[in-house]
Structures are given as C-alpha cells and as structure tokens.
C-alpha cells in the first residue's frame, strides 16, 4: 500500500489533502480521485462551476495524475 494525496483545485482555490489515503494499485487512485470529486460536489450542491476543477494526485515522490471534476459531471448526467 502507498499513501496518495488528492488535492483539488480550479487554478485559483485549493482544497489540500493533508492526510492522504492508502491505496493499493493505480486503478484505485483513479477511483478514489473520482470519489473525492463526488464528495466535494455533493458537499457544495449550489456551486455549479466545476468545469475548471480537478483532483491532482500526488505520492511522496511528486505528482502522478490529474482527474478533472468534469468526469463526474458527465457521469452524473
């Protein structure tokens, strides 16, 4: 297992993941990133400008992947 951090930003505002989450495989980090995006969008239902937001996935060595929130808005439609 590895600790991965799921920071979210739209290029202006930032939601920093200070604790990280245990993940086993690369597929797990993509699934977790989508869950993080969904949790944030659910927590702020009145906000509609998610197109510029993305989950930036990091491990102890640095950046790994970027998953746009837009993936979630398309999945929900």
C-alpha positions in Angstrom: 0.0 0.0 0.0 1.0 3.6 -0.6 -0.2 6.9 0.7 -1.6 9.2 -2.0 -2.8 12.7 -1.7 -5.8 14.1 -3.5 -5.5 17.8 -3.8 -8.3 19.7 -5.6 -8.1 23.0 -7.4 -9.6 25.1 -10.1 -6.3 27.1 -10.5 -7.4 29.7 -8.0 -8.8 27.9 -5.0 -7.2 24.9 -3.4 -8.5 22.1 -1.2 -5.4 20.5 0.3 -5.4 16.8 1.3 -3.1 16.9 4.4 -3.7 13.3 5.4 -3.7 11.2 2.2 -5.2 7.8 1.8 -4.0 4.3 1.5 -4.3 2.9 -2.0 -3.1 -0.4 -3.5 -3.0 0.0 -7.2 -3.0 2.7 -9.9 -6.7 1.9 -10.7 -7.5 2.5 -7.0 -6.1 6.1 -7.1 -8.3 6.9 -10.1 -11.4 5.5 -8.4 -10.5 7.4 -5.2 -10.0 10.7 -7.1 -13.5 10.3 -8.6 -14.9 9.7 -5.1 -13.1 12.8 -3.8 -14.6 14.9 -6.6 -18.0 13.5 -6.0 -17.8 14.1 -2.2 -16.8 17.8 -2.8 -19.5 18.4 -5.4 -22.1 16.8 -3.0 -20.9 18.9 -0.1 -21.5 22.1 -2.1 -24.6 21.4 -4.2 -25.3 25.1 -5.0 -22.0 25.5 -6.7 -22.1 24.8 -10.5 -18.7 25.9 -11.8 -16.9 22.5 -11.6 -15.6 22.5 -15.1 -12.2 24.1 -14.1 -11.8 21.8 -11.0 -9.5 18.8 -11.0 -8.1 16.3 -8.5 -4.3 16.3 -8.5 -3.0 13.1 -7.2 0.4 13.0 -5.5 2.6 10.5 -3.7 5.8 11.1 -1.7 7.7 11.4 -4.9 5.5 14.1 -6.5 2.6 14.4 -9.0 1.1 11.3 -10.6 -2.2 12.1 -12.3 -4.9 14.7 -12.8 -8.6 13.7 -12.9 -11.0 16.5 -13.9 -14.2 17.0 -11.9 -15.9 17.2 -15.3 -15.5 13.4 -15.5 -18.0 13.3 -12.6 -20.5 15.8 -14.0 -20.6 13.8 -17.3 -21.1 10.6 -15.4 -23.9 12.1 -13.4 -25.8 13.3 -16.5 
